[in-house]
Amino acid sequence: MIPTNYFIILSAVLFGLGVIAFVFKRNIITIFMSIELMLNAVNLAFVAFSQALGKLDGQVFVLFVIVVAAAEATVGLGIIILIARNRRSLNVERVDLLKL
Amino acid sequence: MSPQLAVFFVLAALSVLGAVSLIFQKHPIHSALSLIVVMVSLAGLYLLLGAEFVAAVQIIVYGGAIMVLFVFVIMLLNAGAEEHTNISKMAGVAGIPLTVALAGFIAAAIARSNETVQAAAQTGAVASTKGISNMLFKDFVYPFELTSFLILVAILGAIVLAQRENE
């Protein structure tokens, strides 16, 4: 029997690493991947609490999070393709104007 | 140390190593492969928690569909190694203290919660796919229908965004 605290601490560590990647990476695709990492960390906390409380609500929430992440990845990657087409670069520092 | 705890530590170390590797890899395709390592080890942790349906969905949807989409876009755009400029060094000046502060807040919140969650008795019947589908189609049927609408909007949005304008 593994203590729930271990899972919560691992979830917090993964979330923190996701935040670090979000702040320090310069490639727009990698920044997007760090958002997915943070969503995964939160999912781990959901499943851990679901098991600890003996209720299935957490696992249903995880399914909804996964669906929303898939929709977000679709639209986000479409936006990334548009940015790459217009700016000829994937560096976020080159995306600093509101106009084209 | 029980075998379960040993498996937990192996999978936890693997996921943290994958996340660190995501940060330190220069090329986006290597970061994507590191993220797949994280997702597969998280699926193993879900199995350890007795959530076998969520583990399968994690592998199929995250490791399969979403990461294939990422790798596909990386190859489509021919993304190279990332470049660092002076502004990205400025991001480090502001980012390191803020990240340390965030980690401190999370650690304090975990340390302050003295009440450990009472672990429920392990019954295989609770964490079953049948129970999840019962909840999903009875208690959460309205959000479930809304997610299908969300996916429809996402498909339309992706088509409109990626479409080339005809002259």
Interface residues (C-beta under 8 A of the other chain):
Chain A: M1 I2 P3 T4 N5 Y6 F7 I8 I9 L10 A12 V13 L14 F15 G16 L17 G18 V19 I20 A21 V23 F24 K25 R26 N27 I29 T30 F32 M33 S34 E36 L37 N40 N43 L44 V47 A48 F49 S50 Q51 A52 L53 G54 K55 L56 D57 Q59 V60 V62 L63 F64 I66 V67 V68 A69 A70 A71 E72 A73 T74 V75 L77 G78 I79 I80 I81 L82 A84 L90 N91 E93
Chain B: S2 Q4 L5 F8 A12 S15 V16 A19 V20 L22 I23 P28 S31 A32 L35 V38 M39 L42 L45 Y46 L48 L49 G50 A51 F53 V54 V57 Q58 V61 Y62 A65 I66 L69 F70 V73 I74 L76 L77 A79 E82 E83 H84 T85 I87 S88 A91 G92 G95 L98 T99 L102 A103 I106 A107 I110 T116 V117 Q118 A119 A120 A121 Q122 T123 V126 A127 G131 I132 M135 L136 D139 F140 P143 T147 L150 I151 V153 A154 I155 G157 A158 L161 A162
